[in-house]
């Protein structure tokens, strides 16, 4: 599969407003990878954005295949995006980390109120009982879009590693492009 395919396609709107908070730059589109998934997924609507790498969704449908998880239609779940990590912004035991709020605003700008598809890798949930999923809007993976624009960094955590190479490449490109977390003006 080609990780470079479509990597630098730009979005018509270069800056998106999440409705609350600063403008968010999401100009770099991630490659369209949904067609390379193994088949099967859960359809969901976004109920709430928790932070840059965690969502609350309501499951609206299920399509059989290896990417389908165990989520039940009609129920709400917390979802942790696989393969990425963003600076902490909501843990009451920890201080808000630099660029944490911006990562949360970027997630909101991308998915708030939208319908998405959730694809499982190997594990169903993490130790906090959050679903572990790749989150798709059409053919583009939200996880990858956040990394490509510097709002998240690659987080390889076996056994859920199907897109690890892509995330590492997108992070390298974001760093080379001084985007988001990698900007010299961010978190001096």
VMD Tcl script that builds the backbone (N, CA, C; Angstrom):
set m [mol new atoms 564]
animate dup $m
set s [atomselect $m all]
$s set {name element resname resid chain x y z} {
  {N N UNK 1 A 0.843 -1.177 0.000}
  {CA C UNK 1 A 0.000 0.000 0.000}
  {C C UNK 1 A 0.885 1.235 0.000}
  {N N UNK 2 A 0.432 2.279 -0.604}
  {CA C UNK 2 A 1.226 3.498 -0.735}
  {C C UNK 2 A 0.836 4.502 0.334}
  {N N UNK 3 A 1.768 4.759 1.282}
  {CA C UNK 3 A 1.502 5.700 2.361}
  {C C UNK 3 A 1.609 7.136 1.873}
  {N N UNK 4 A 2.310 7.370 0.771}
  {CA C UNK 4 A 2.505 8.716 0.263}
  {C C UNK 4 A 1.325 9.198 -0.573}
  {N N UNK 5 A 0.513 8.247 -1.061}
  {CA C UNK 5 A -0.593 8.566 -1.941}
  {C C UNK 5 A -1.507 9.610 -1.311}
  {N N UNK 6 A -1.625 10.732 -1.932}
  {CA C UNK 6 A -2.530 11.780 -1.467}
  {C C UNK 6 A -2.060 12.512 -0.233}
  {N N UNK 7 A -0.819 12.283 0.178}
  {CA C UNK 7 A -0.347 12.816 1.455}
  {C C UNK 7 A -0.447 14.322 1.555}
  {N N UNK 8 A -0.157 15.034 0.481}
  {CA C UNK 8 A -0.143 16.489 0.581}
  {C C UNK 8 A -1.291 17.154 -0.166}
  {N N UNK 9 A -2.352 16.401 -0.405}
  {CA C UNK 9 A -3.535 17.021 -0.989}
  {C C UNK 9 A -4.057 18.041 0.010}
  {N N UNK 10 A -4.430 19.185 -0.480}
  {CA C UNK 10 A -4.899 20.210 0.445}
  {C C UNK 10 A -6.410 20.248 0.480}
  {N N UNK 11 A -6.894 20.762 1.553}
  {CA C UNK 11 A -8.318 20.922 1.757}
  {C C UNK 11 A -8.698 22.308 1.263}
  {N N UNK 12 A -9.905 22.432 0.728}
  {CA C UNK 12 A -10.348 23.718 0.213}
  {C C UNK 12 A -10.271 24.789 1.285}
  {N N UNK 13 A -10.762 24.485 2.470}
  {CA C UNK 13 A -10.676 25.451 3.567}
  {C C UNK 13 A -9.414 25.156 4.360}
  {N N UNK 14 A -8.504 26.098 4.401}
  {CA C UNK 14 A -7.219 25.877 5.062}
  {C C UNK 14 A -7.308 26.019 6.569}
  {N N UNK 15 A -8.229 26.802 7.048}
  {CA C UNK 15 A -8.366 27.004 8.480}
  {C C UNK 15 A -9.812 26.731 8.856}
  {N N UNK 16 A -9.992 25.948 9.915}
  {CA C UNK 16 A -11.318 25.566 10.373}
  {C C UNK 16 A -11.515 26.131 11.770}
  {N N UNK 17 A -12.693 26.638 12.037}
  {CA C UNK 17 A -12.997 27.091 13.386}
  {C C UNK 17 A -13.835 26.027 14.063}
  {N N UNK 18 A -13.470 25.653 15.275}
  {CA C UNK 18 A -14.210 24.627 16.006}
  {C C UNK 18 A -15.408 25.215 16.738}
  {N N UNK 19 A -15.671 26.486 16.567}
  {CA C UNK 19 A -16.817 27.102 17.219}
  {C C UNK 19 A -16.487 27.647 18.591}
  {N N UNK 20 A -15.575 27.005 19.286}
  {CA C UNK 20 A -15.138 27.505 20.582}
  {C C UNK 20 A -13.629 27.331 20.651}
  {N N UNK 21 A -12.943 28.394 20.818}
  {CA C UNK 21 A -11.492 28.306 20.891}
  {C C UNK 21 A -10.837 28.863 19.646}
  {N N UNK 22 A -9.532 28.700 19.569}
  {CA C UNK 22 A -8.763 29.301 18.487}
  {C C UNK 22 A -9.015 28.628 17.146}
  {N N UNK 23 A -8.662 29.328 16.072}
  {CA C UNK 23 A -8.728 28.734 14.742}
  {C C UNK 23 A -7.745 27.568 14.695}
  {N N UNK 24 A -8.108 26.569 13.947}
  {CA C UNK 24 A -7.317 25.350 13.852}
  {C C UNK 24 A -6.898 25.161 12.411}
  {N N UNK 25 A -5.612 24.938 12.177}
  {CA C UNK 25 A -5.123 24.699 10.824}
  {C C UNK 25 A -5.055 23.204 10.556}
  {N N UNK 26 A -5.857 22.765 9.614}
  {CA C UNK 26 A -5.900 21.352 9.220}
  {C C UNK 26 A -5.723 21.261 7.706}
  {N N UNK 27 A -4.688 21.904 7.208}
  {CA C UNK 27 A -4.497 22.044 5.763}
  {C C UNK 27 A -3.960 20.799 5.083}
  {N N UNK 28 A -3.321 19.920 5.830}
  {CA C UNK 28 A -2.756 18.721 5.220}
  {C C UNK 28 A -3.731 17.564 5.397}
  {N N UNK 29 A -4.155 17.018 4.284}
  {CA C UNK 29 A -5.073 15.893 4.307}
  {C C UNK 29 A -4.261 14.601 4.378}
  {N N UNK 30 A -4.720 13.648 5.157}
  {CA C UNK 30 A -4.062 12.346 5.249}
  {C C UNK 30 A -4.464 11.496 4.049}
  {N N UNK 31 A -3.671 10.480 3.743}
  {CA C UNK 31 A -4.025 9.597 2.618}
  {C C UNK 31 A -5.361 8.911 2.865}
  {N N UNK 32 A -6.064 8.606 1.822}
  {CA C UNK 32 A -7.331 7.877 1.909}
  {C C UNK 32 A -7.010 6.403 2.139}
  {N N UNK 33 A -7.185 5.942 3.368}
  {CA C UNK 33 A -6.789 4.576 3.714}
  {C C UNK 33 A -7.962 3.639 4.007}
  {N N UNK 34 A -9.172 4.136 3.997}
  {CA C UNK 34 A -10.300 3.279 4.355}
  {C C UNK 34 A -10.388 2.062 3.433}
  {N N UNK 35 A -10.091 2.245 2.166}
  {CA C UNK 35 A -10.136 1.130 1.218}
  {C C UNK 35 A -9.095 0.059 1.495}
  {N N UNK 36 A -8.077 0.384 2.282}
  {CA C UNK 36 A -7.034 -0.576 2.635}
  {C C UNK 36 A -7.306 -1.282 3.958}
  {N N UNK 37 A -8.415 -0.943 4.614}
  {CA C UNK 37 A -8.793 -1.614 5.855}
  {C C UNK 37 A -9.319 -3.017 5.511}
  {N N UNK 38 A -9.359 -3.924 6.493}
  {CA C UNK 38 A -9.735 -5.317 6.216}
  {C C UNK 38 A -11.230 -5.548 5.978}
  {N N UNK 39 A -12.055 -4.519 6.098}
  {CA C UNK 39 A -13.510 -4.686 5.965}
  {C C UNK 39 A -14.147 -4.801 7.332}
  {N N UNK 40 A -15.363 -4.325 7.435}
  {CA C UNK 40 A -16.088 -4.357 8.691}
  {C C UNK 40 A -15.809 -3.118 9.524}
  {N N UNK 41 A -16.870 -2.574 10.127}
  {CA C UNK 41 A -16.731 -1.377 10.954}
  {C C UNK 41 A -18.017 -1.115 11.711}
  {N N UNK 42 A -17.939 -0.185 12.660}
  {CA C UNK 42 A -19.113 0.321 13.356}
  {C C UNK 42 A -19.356 1.740 12.860}
  {N N UNK 43 A -20.596 2.074 12.582}
  {CA C UNK 43 A -20.973 3.456 12.273}
  {C C UNK 43 A -21.323 4.124 13.592}
  {N N UNK 44 A -21.006 5.417 13.696}
  {CA C UNK 44 A -21.270 6.114 14.952}
  {C C UNK 44 A -21.463 7.592 14.702}
  {N N UNK 45 A -22.111 8.252 15.646}
  {CA C UNK 45 A -22.173 9.711 15.635}
  {C C UNK 45 A -21.384 10.207 16.843}
  {N N UNK 46 A -20.716 11.319 16.649}
  {CA C UNK 46 A -19.919 11.897 17.728}
  {C C UNK 46 A -20.863 12.593 18.695}
  {N N UNK 47 A -20.806 12.203 19.949}
  {CA C UNK 47 A -21.592 12.871 20.990}
  {C C UNK 47 A -20.785 13.969 21.669}
  {N N UNK 48 A -19.476 13.703 21.843}
  {CA C UNK 48 A -18.645 14.663 22.565}
  {C C UNK 48 A -17.179 14.387 22.283}
  {N N UNK 49 A -16.415 15.458 22.199}
  {CA C UNK 49 A -14.962 15.339 22.112}
  {C C UNK 49 A -14.415 15.499 23.522}
  {N N UNK 50 A -13.672 14.511 23.999}
  {CA C UNK 50 A -13.079 14.571 25.337}
  {C C UNK 50 A -11.784 15.368 25.281}
  {N N UNK 51 A -10.919 15.002 24.347}
  {CA C UNK 51 A -9.656 15.699 24.137}
  {C C UNK 51 A -9.133 15.334 22.760}
  {N N UNK 52 A -7.855 15.538 22.517}
  {CA C UNK 52 A -7.311 15.331 21.182}
  {C C UNK 52 A -7.258 13.901 20.707}
  {N N UNK 53 A -7.360 12.930 21.607}
  {CA C UNK 53 A -7.303 11.540 21.171}
  {C C UNK 53 A -8.420 10.664 21.749}
  {N N UNK 54 A -9.431 11.280 22.339}
  {CA C UNK 54 A -10.535 10.526 22.936}
  {C C UNK 54 A -11.876 11.179 22.612}
  {N N UNK 55 A -12.838 10.344 22.239}
  {CA C UNK 55 A -14.186 10.787 21.856}
  {C C UNK 55 A -15.238 10.003 22.634}
  {N N UNK 56 A -16.447 10.522 22.641}
  {CA C UNK 56 A -17.609 9.755 23.075}
  {C C UNK 56 A -18.517 9.658 21.852}
  {N N UNK 57 A -18.898 8.424 21.511}
  {CA C UNK 57 A -19.720 8.192 20.327}
  {C C UNK 57 A -20.948 7.374 20.691}
  {N N UNK 58 A -21.962 7.467 19.827}
  {CA C UNK 58 A -23.129 6.580 19.914}
  {C C UNK 58 A -23.089 5.702 18.668}
  {N N UNK 59 A -23.129 4.395 18.882}
  {CA C UNK 59 A -23.068 3.444 17.776}
  {C C UNK 59 A -24.415 3.429 17.061}
  {N N UNK 60 A -24.375 3.583 15.731}
  {CA C UNK 60 A -25.603 3.651 14.937}
  {C C UNK 60 A -25.759 2.487 13.968}
  {N N UNK 61 A -24.692 1.714 13.762}
  {CA C UNK 61 A -24.778 0.583 12.844}
  {C C UNK 61 A -23.529 -0.268 12.897}
  {N N UNK 62 A -23.635 -1.450 12.271}
  {CA C UNK 62 A -22.519 -2.395 12.252}
  {C C UNK 62 A -22.459 -3.060 10.880}
  {N N UNK 63 A -21.252 -3.167 10.340}
  {CA C UNK 63 A -21.018 -3.872 9.081}
  {C C UNK 63 A -20.017 -4.986 9.378}
  {N N UNK 64 A -20.386 -6.226 9.080}
  {CA C UNK 64 A -19.541 -7.369 9.395}
  {C C UNK 64 A -18.213 -7.344 8.654}
  {N N UNK 65 A -17.189 -7.882 9.302}
  {CA C UNK 65 A -15.855 -8.007 8.751}
  {C C UNK 65 A -14.842 -7.962 9.869}
  {N N UNK 66 A -13.574 -8.203 9.560}
  {CA C UNK 66 A -12.528 -8.244 10.579}
  {C C UNK 66 A -12.349 -6.934 11.355}
  {N N UNK 67 A -12.722 -5.791 10.780}
  {CA C UNK 67 A -12.575 -4.512 11.466}
  {C C UNK 67 A -13.722 -4.167 12.393}
  {N N UNK 68 A -14.742 -5.016 12.429}
  {CA C UNK 68 A -15.900 -4.785 13.292}
  {C C UNK 68 A -15.564 -5.184 14.722}
  {N N UNK 69 A -15.869 -4.297 15.649}
  {CA C UNK 69 A -15.664 -4.592 17.060}
  {C C UNK 69 A -16.935 -5.110 17.698}
  {N N UNK 70 A -16.965 -5.084 19.022}
  {CA C UNK 70 A -18.080 -5.633 19.788}
  {C C UNK 70 A -19.084 -4.592 20.254}
  {N N UNK 71 A -18.967 -3.347 19.825}
  {CA C UNK 71 A -19.873 -2.292 20.290}
  {C C UNK 71 A -21.310 -2.581 19.858}
  {N N UNK 72 A -22.238 -2.216 20.720}
  {CA C UNK 72 A -23.658 -2.494 20.532}
  {C C UNK 72 A -24.368 -1.256 19.980}
  {N N UNK 73 A -25.192 -1.450 18.967}
  {CA C UNK 73 A -25.955 -0.353 18.374}
  {C C UNK 73 A -26.850 0.274 19.431}
  {N N UNK 74 A -26.856 1.624 19.462}
  {CA C UNK 74 A -27.678 2.370 20.402}
  {C C UNK 74 A -26.959 2.761 21.680}
  {N N UNK 75 A -25.822 2.148 21.951}
  {CA C UNK 75 A -25.065 2.474 23.162}
  {C C UNK 75 A -24.007 3.522 22.874}
  {N N UNK 76 A -23.636 4.244 23.925}
  {CA C UNK 76 A -22.556 5.231 23.831}
  {C C UNK 76 A -21.285 4.636 24.425}
  {N N UNK 77 A -20.155 5.014 23.821}
  {CA C UNK 77 A -18.847 4.505 24.248}
  {C C UNK 77 A -17.813 5.611 24.190}
  {N N UNK 78 A -16.823 5.495 25.060}
  {CA C UNK 78 A -15.615 6.310 24.947}
  {C C UNK 78 A -14.711 5.587 23.963}
  {N N UNK 79 A -14.092 6.345 23.058}
  {CA C UNK 79 A -13.215 5.774 22.043}
  {C C UNK 79 A -11.855 6.441 22.137}
  {N N UNK 80 A -10.807 5.629 22.222}
  {CA C UNK 80 A -9.419 6.110 22.204}
  {C C UNK 80 A -8.873 5.827 20.815}
  {N N UNK 81 A -8.410 6.874 20.129}
  {CA C UNK 81 A -7.880 6.709 18.784}
  {C C UNK 81 A -6.566 5.931 18.836}
  {N N UNK 82 A -6.459 4.908 18.014}
  {CA C UNK 82 A -5.279 4.048 17.966}
  {C C UNK 82 A -4.129 4.761 17.258}
  {N N UNK 83 A -2.924 4.534 17.762}
  {CA C UNK 83 A -1.710 4.923 17.059}
  {C C UNK 83 A -1.258 6.352 17.221}
  {N N UNK 84 A -1.995 7.127 18.011}
  {CA C UNK 84 A -1.619 8.532 18.207}
  {C C UNK 84 A -1.695 8.885 19.684}
  {N N UNK 85 A -1.056 9.983 20.033}
  {CA C UNK 85 A -1.163 10.526 21.381}
  {C C UNK 85 A -1.125 12.041 21.260}
  {N N UNK 86 A -1.877 12.706 22.098}
  {CA C UNK 86 A -1.879 14.168 22.120}
  {C C UNK 86 A -1.522 14.642 23.519}
  {N N UNK 87 A -1.043 15.863 23.646}
  {CA C UNK 87 A -0.728 16.389 24.980}
  {C C UNK 87 A -1.954 16.356 25.882}
  {N N UNK 88 A -1.731 16.087 27.149}
  {CA C UNK 88 A -2.805 15.963 28.136}
  {C C UNK 88 A -3.508 17.307 28.349}
  {N N UNK 89 A -4.856 17.243 28.426}
  {CA C UNK 89 A -5.596 18.480 28.673}
  {C C UNK 89 A -6.774 18.313 29.629}
  {N N UNK 90 A -7.139 17.076 29.993}
  {CA C UNK 90 A -8.326 16.901 30.834}
  {C C UNK 90 A -8.114 16.060 32.089}
  {N N UNK 91 A -6.963 15.443 32.258}
  {CA C UNK 91 A -6.716 14.613 33.434}
  {C C UNK 91 A -6.578 15.516 34.664}
  {N N UNK 92 A -7.497 15.404 35.647}
  {CA C UNK 92 A -7.444 16.294 36.809}
  {C C UNK 92 A -6.211 16.074 37.693}
  {N N UNK 93 A -5.520 14.948 37.498}
  {CA C UNK 93 A -4.316 14.660 38.291}
  {C C UNK 93 A -3.055 15.239 37.671}
  {N N UNK 94 A -3.184 15.782 36.463}
  {CA C UNK 94 A -2.005 16.278 35.744}
  {C C UNK 94 A -2.269 17.684 35.227}
  {N N UNK 95 A -1.218 18.478 35.123}
  {CA C UNK 95 A -1.408 19.820 34.545}
  {C C UNK 95 A -1.695 19.728 33.055}
  {N N UNK 96 A -2.360 20.741 32.532}
  {CA C UNK 96 A -2.599 20.806 31.089}
  {C C UNK 96 A -1.246 20.967 30.414}
  {N N UNK 97 A -0.966 20.083 29.471}
  {CA C UNK 97 A 0.316 20.133 28.770}
  {C C UNK 97 A 0.254 21.100 27.599}
  {N N UNK 98 A 1.422 21.603 27.239}
  {CA C UNK 98 A 1.517 22.524 26.116}
  {C C UNK 98 A 0.922 21.893 24.861}
  {N N UNK 99 A 0.040 22.612 24.207}
  {CA C UNK 99 A -0.636 22.250 22.965}
  {C C UNK 99 A -1.774 21.246 23.179}
  {N N UNK 100 A -2.088 20.919 24.431}
  {CA C UNK 100 A -3.187 20.013 24.722}
  {C C UNK 100 A -4.539 20.580 24.325}
  {N N UNK 101 A -4.773 21.838 24.677}
  {CA C UNK 101 A -6.057 22.465 24.316}
  {C C UNK 101 A -6.194 22.588 22.805}
  {N N UNK 102 A -5.107 22.938 22.139}
  {CA C UNK 102 A -5.144 23.070 20.672}
  {C C UNK 102 A -5.474 21.728 20.016}
  {N N UNK 103 A -4.919 20.639 20.549}
  {CA C UNK 103 A -5.216 19.311 20.011}
  {C C UNK 103 A -6.698 18.982 20.183}
  {N N UNK 104 A -7.262 19.318 21.325}
  {CA C UNK 104 A -8.690 19.105 21.543}
  {C C UNK 104 A -9.548 19.934 20.607}
  {N N UNK 105 A -9.142 21.185 20.366}
  {CA C UNK 105 A -9.879 22.034 19.423}
  {C C UNK 105 A -9.785 21.478 18.006}
  {N N UNK 106 A -8.628 20.928 17.648}
  {CA C UNK 106 A -8.477 20.334 16.316}
  {C C UNK 106 A -9.407 19.135 16.163}
  {N N UNK 107 A -9.478 18.288 17.189}
  {CA C UNK 107 A -10.384 17.139 17.134}
  {C C UNK 107 A -11.822 17.616 16.984}
  {N N UNK 108 A -12.207 18.623 17.752}
  {CA C UNK 108 A -13.572 19.160 17.645}
  {C C UNK 108 A -13.851 19.700 16.253}
  {N N UNK 109 A -12.891 20.438 15.693}
  {CA C UNK 109 A -13.070 21.007 14.358}
  {C C UNK 109 A -13.280 19.909 13.323}
  {N N UNK 110 A -12.609 18.787 13.486}
  {CA C UNK 110 A -12.736 17.694 12.526}
  {C C UNK 110 A -14.036 16.915 12.666}
  {N N UNK 111 A -14.443 16.577 13.894}
  {CA C UNK 111 A -15.488 15.563 14.040}
  {C C UNK 111 A -16.743 15.967 14.800}
  {N N UNK 112 A -16.769 17.084 15.491}
  {CA C UNK 112 A -17.922 17.416 16.333}
  {C C UNK 112 A -19.225 17.310 15.554}
  {N N UNK 113 A -20.147 16.508 16.075}
  {CA C UNK 113 A -21.463 16.365 15.486}
  {C C UNK 113 A -21.525 15.529 14.211}
  {N N UNK 114 A -20.428 14.952 13.808}
  {CA C UNK 114 A -20.376 14.207 12.542}
  {C C UNK 114 A -20.666 12.727 12.729}
  {N N UNK 115 A -20.918 12.086 11.609}
  {CA C UNK 115 A -20.997 10.626 11.565}
  {C C UNK 115 A -19.646 10.105 11.120}
  {N N UNK 116 A -19.207 9.020 11.749}
  {CA C UNK 116 A -17.900 8.447 11.455}
  {C C UNK 116 A -18.022 6.924 11.384}
  {N N UNK 117 A -16.945 6.303 10.917}
  {CA C UNK 117 A -16.838 4.846 10.940}
  {C C UNK 117 A -15.664 4.485 11.843}
  {N N UNK 118 A -15.852 3.454 12.644}
  {CA C UNK 118 A -14.844 3.010 13.608}
  {C C UNK 118 A -14.335 1.633 13.181}
  {N N UNK 119 A -13.015 1.509 13.062}
  {CA C UNK 119 A -12.412 0.248 12.645}
  {C C UNK 119 A -11.468 -0.240 13.736}
  {N N UNK 120 A -11.647 -1.490 14.137}
  {CA C UNK 120 A -10.823 -2.120 15.168}
  {C C UNK 120 A -9.540 -2.660 14.535}
  {N N UNK 121 A -8.465 -2.678 15.314}
  {CA C UNK 121 A -7.222 -3.330 14.880}
  {C C UNK 121 A -7.216 -4.712 15.543}
  {N N UNK 122 A -6.438 -4.918 16.595}
  {CA C UNK 122 A -6.365 -6.222 17.258}
  {C C UNK 122 A -7.175 -6.219 18.558}
  {N N UNK 123 A -6.904 -5.246 19.425}
  {CA C UNK 123 A -7.556 -5.213 20.729}
  {C C UNK 123 A -8.866 -4.429 20.673}
  {N N UNK 124 A -9.828 -4.876 21.454}
  {CA C UNK 124 A -11.140 -4.228 21.522}
  {C C UNK 124 A -11.111 -2.961 22.376}
  {N N UNK 125 A -10.508 -3.059 23.562}
  {CA C UNK 125 A -10.503 -1.939 24.510}
  {C C UNK 125 A -9.130 -1.799 25.155}
  {N N UNK 126 A -8.933 -0.629 25.787}
  {CA C UNK 126 A -7.715 -0.413 26.575}
  {C C UNK 126 A -8.020 -0.694 28.044}
  {N N UNK 127 A -7.068 -0.441 28.918}
  {CA C UNK 127 A -7.243 -0.744 30.336}
  {C C UNK 127 A -8.299 0.123 31.003}
  {N N UNK 128 A -8.702 1.211 30.341}
  {CA C UNK 128 A -9.755 2.082 30.870}
  {C C UNK 128 A -11.112 1.749 30.258}
  {N N UNK 129 A -11.187 0.630 29.542}
  {CA C UNK 129 A -12.422 0.164 28.889}
  {C C UNK 129 A -12.894 1.079 27.752}
  {N N UNK 130 A -12.003 1.885 27.212}
  {CA C UNK 130 A -12.335 2.679 26.025}
  {C C UNK 130 A -12.167 1.787 24.803}
  {N N UNK 131 A -13.071 1.934 23.822}
  {CA C UNK 131 A -12.878 1.226 22.562}
  {C C UNK 131 A -11.609 1.751 21.910}
  {N N UNK 132 A -10.823 0.890 21.315}
  {CA C UNK 132 A -9.639 1.276 20.561}
  {C C UNK 132 A -9.997 1.196 19.089}
  {N N UNK 133 A -9.921 2.352 18.393}
  {CA C UNK 133 A -10.382 2.373 17.005}
  {C C UNK 133 A -9.612 3.368 16.146}
  {N N UNK 134 A -9.587 3.039 14.847}
  {CA C UNK 134 A -9.239 4.019 13.830}
  {C C UNK 134 A -10.566 4.677 13.484}
  {N N UNK 135 A -10.598 6.001 13.418}
  {CA C UNK 135 A -11.836 6.742 13.192}
  {C C UNK 135 A -11.781 7.351 11.790}
  {N N UNK 136 A -12.815 7.076 10.997}
  {CA C UNK 136 A -12.841 7.533 9.608}
  {C C UNK 136 A -13.983 8.498 9.331}
  {N N UNK 137 A -13.649 9.542 8.585}
  {CA C UNK 137 A -14.620 10.418 7.938}
  {C C UNK 137 A -14.436 10.129 6.457}
  {N N UNK 138 A -15.442 9.535 5.845}
  {CA C UNK 138 A -15.312 9.081 4.458}
  {C C UNK 138 A -14.110 8.136 4.387}
  {N N UNK 139 A -13.162 8.383 3.472}
  {CA C UNK 139 A -12.001 7.492 3.319}
  {C C UNK 139 A -10.792 7.950 4.119}
  {N N UNK 140 A -10.877 9.128 4.743}
  {CA C UNK 140 A -9.733 9.678 5.469}
  {C C UNK 140 A -9.817 9.350 6.962}
  {N N UNK 141 A -8.691 8.912 7.518}
  {CA C UNK 141 A -8.610 8.566 8.932}
  {C C UNK 141 A -8.318 9.816 9.771}
  {N N UNK 142 A -9.158 10.076 10.749}
  {CA C UNK 142 A -8.993 11.210 11.654}
  {C C UNK 142 A -7.660 11.103 12.391}
  {N N UNK 143 A -7.315 9.906 12.855}
  {CA C UNK 143 A -6.063 9.694 13.574}
  {C C UNK 143 A -4.898 10.252 12.753}
  {N N UNK 144 A -4.853 9.888 11.478}
  {CA C UNK 144 A -3.762 10.300 10.586}
  {C C UNK 144 A -3.813 11.796 10.305}
  {N N UNK 145 A -5.005 12.350 10.149}
  {CA C UNK 145 A -5.144 13.786 9.854}
  {C C UNK 145 A -4.567 14.628 10.999}
  {N N UNK 146 A -4.793 14.198 12.234}
  {CA C UNK 146 A -4.254 14.928 13.382}
  {C C UNK 146 A -2.725 14.885 13.405}
  {N N UNK 147 A -2.145 13.728 13.093}
  {CA C UNK 147 A -0.688 13.610 13.055}
  {C C UNK 147 A -0.124 14.442 11.908}
  {N N UNK 148 A -0.738 14.377 10.740}
  {CA C UNK 148 A -0.250 15.090 9.557}
  {C C UNK 148 A -0.181 16.592 9.780}
  {N N UNK 149 A -1.067 17.109 10.626}
  {CA C UNK 149 A -1.107 18.546 10.883}
  {C C UNK 149 A -0.418 18.949 12.184}
  {N N UNK 150 A 0.221 17.999 12.840}
  {CA C UNK 150 A 1.003 18.304 14.034}
  {C C UNK 150 A 0.199 18.443 15.312}
  {N N UNK 151 A -1.035 17.953 15.358}
  {CA C UNK 151 A -1.832 18.027 16.579}
  {C C UNK 151 A -1.688 16.773 17.443}
  {N N UNK 152 A -1.042 15.746 16.904}
  {CA C UNK 152 A -0.802 14.499 17.630}
  {C C UNK 152 A 0.534 13.946 17.163}
  {N N UNK 153 A 1.087 13.063 17.969}
  {CA C UNK 153 A 2.295 12.385 17.508}
  {C C UNK 153 A 2.036 10.891 17.447}
  {N N UNK 154 A 2.855 10.202 16.659}
  {CA C UNK 154 A 2.731 8.758 16.496}
  {C C UNK 154 A 2.962 8.078 17.847}
  {N N UNK 155 A 2.150 7.085 18.136}
  {CA C UNK 155 A 2.231 6.365 19.402}
  {C C UNK 155 A 2.058 4.879 19.093}
  {N N UNK 156 A 3.158 4.195 18.883}
  {CA C UNK 156 A 3.121 2.781 18.532}
  {C C UNK 156 A 2.961 1.958 19.804}
  {N N UNK 157 A 1.863 1.234 19.877}
  {CA C UNK 157 A 1.543 0.444 21.067}
  {C C UNK 157 A 1.033 -0.927 20.617}
  {N N UNK 158 A 1.962 -1.900 20.465}
  {CA C UNK 158 A 1.562 -3.232 20.015}
  {C C UNK 158 A 0.490 -3.820 20.935}
  {N N UNK 159 A -0.403 -4.617 20.383}
  {CA C UNK 159 A -0.387 -5.191 19.041}
  {C C UNK 159 A -1.134 -4.364 17.988}
  {N N UNK 160 A -1.630 -3.186 18.342}
  {CA C UNK 160 A -2.434 -2.372 17.414}
  {C C UNK 160 A -1.519 -1.496 16.568}
  {N N UNK 161 A -0.914 -2.086 15.545}
  {CA C UNK 161 A 0.138 -1.388 14.804}
  {C C UNK 161 A -0.094 -1.340 13.293}
  {N N UNK 162 A -1.296 -1.634 12.834}
  {CA C UNK 162 A -1.552 -1.696 11.388}
  {C C UNK 162 A -1.076 -0.443 10.658}
  {N N UNK 163 A -1.259 0.744 11.222}
  {CA C UNK 163 A -0.919 1.997 10.539}
  {C C UNK 163 A 0.279 2.706 11.168}
  {N N UNK 164 A 1.082 2.003 11.951}
  {CA C UNK 164 A 2.225 2.625 12.641}
  {C C UNK 164 A 3.199 3.288 11.676}
  {N N UNK 165 A 3.549 2.616 10.582}
  {CA C UNK 165 A 4.498 3.199 9.628}
  {C C UNK 165 A 3.957 4.492 9.030}
  {N N UNK 166 A 2.672 4.501 8.725}
  {CA C UNK 166 A 2.045 5.714 8.188}
  {C C UNK 166 A 2.142 6.849 9.206}
  {N N UNK 167 A 1.791 6.572 10.452}
  {CA C UNK 167 A 1.819 7.618 11.477}
  {C C UNK 167 A 3.228 8.166 11.679}
  {N N UNK 168 A 4.223 7.296 11.677}
  {CA C UNK 168 A 5.611 7.744 11.833}
  {C C UNK 168 A 6.013 8.637 10.665}
  {N N UNK 169 A 5.608 8.253 9.441}
  {CA C UNK 169 A 5.934 9.077 8.269}
  {C C UNK 169 A 5.210 10.427 8.325}
  {N N UNK 170 A 3.949 10.425 8.706}
  {CA C UNK 170 A 3.195 11.677 8.809}
  {C C UNK 170 A 3.784 12.590 9.877}
  {N N UNK 171 A 4.232 12.005 10.991}
  {CA C UNK 171 A 4.862 12.797 12.034}
  {C C UNK 171 A 6.163 13.411 11.532}
  {N N UNK 172 A 6.951 12.646 10.809}
  {CA C UNK 172 A 8.208 13.153 10.249}
  {C C UNK 172 A 7.941 14.314 9.297}
  {N N UNK 173 A 6.909 14.162 8.460}
  {CA C UNK 173 A 6.548 15.229 7.521}
  {C C UNK 173 A 6.064 16.475 8.255}
  {N N UNK 174 A 5.271 16.287 9.324}
  {CA C UNK 174 A 4.783 17.431 10.112}
  {C C UNK 174 A 5.946 18.142 10.792}
  {N N UNK 175 A 6.883 17.354 11.299}
  {CA C UNK 175 A 8.058 17.936 11.949}
  {C C UNK 175 A 8.882 18.722 10.928}
  {N N UNK 176 A 9.119 18.130 9.760}
  {CA C UNK 176 A 9.877 18.814 8.704}
  {C C UNK 176 A 9.184 20.094 8.248}
  {N N UNK 177 A 7.838 20.090 8.320}
  {CA C UNK 177 A 7.059 21.253 7.904}
  {C C UNK 177 A 6.764 22.234 9.028}
  {N N UNK 178 A 7.318 22.006 10.210}
  {CA C UNK 178 A 7.094 22.882 11.365}
  {C C UNK 178 A 5.610 23.091 11.659}
  {N N UNK 179 A 4.823 22.019 11.539}
  {CA C UNK 179 A 3.385 22.128 11.777}
  {C C UNK 179 A 3.029 21.760 13.217}
  {N N UNK 180 A 2.098 22.521 13.790}
  {CA C UNK 180 A 1.525 22.205 15.097}
  {C C UNK 180 A 2.555 22.085 16.193}
  {N N UNK 181 A 2.589 20.918 16.833}
  {CA C UNK 181 A 3.537 20.657 17.922}
  {C C UNK 181 A 4.986 20.916 17.529}
  {N N UNK 182 A 5.275 20.792 16.263}
  {CA C UNK 182 A 6.647 20.875 15.774}
  {C C UNK 182 A 7.045 22.282 15.359}
  {N N UNK 183 A 6.147 23.234 15.442}
  {CA C UNK 183 A 6.464 24.608 15.110}
  {C C UNK 183 A 7.449 25.181 16.125}
  {N N UNK 184 A 8.434 25.952 15.656}
  {CA C UNK 184 A 9.387 26.544 16.611}
  {C C UNK 184 A 8.705 27.511 17.577}
  {N N UNK 185 A 7.509 27.979 17.246}
  {CA C UNK 185 A 6.781 28.913 18.117}
  {C C UNK 185 A 5.905 28.199 19.151}
  {N N UNK 186 A 5.809 26.871 19.063}
  {CA C UNK 186 A 4.970 26.100 19.975}
  {C C UNK 186 A 5.805 25.587 21.135}
  {N N UNK 187 A 5.340 25.809 22.326}
  {CA C UNK 187 A 5.939 25.221 23.540}
  {C C UNK 187 A 7.438 25.460 23.626}
  {N N UNK 188 A 7.831 26.670 23.419}
  {CA C UNK 188 A 9.262 26.991 23.432}
  {C C UNK 188 A 9.925 26.330 24.594}
}
mol reanalyze $m
mol bondsrecalc $m
mol representation Tube
mol addrep $m
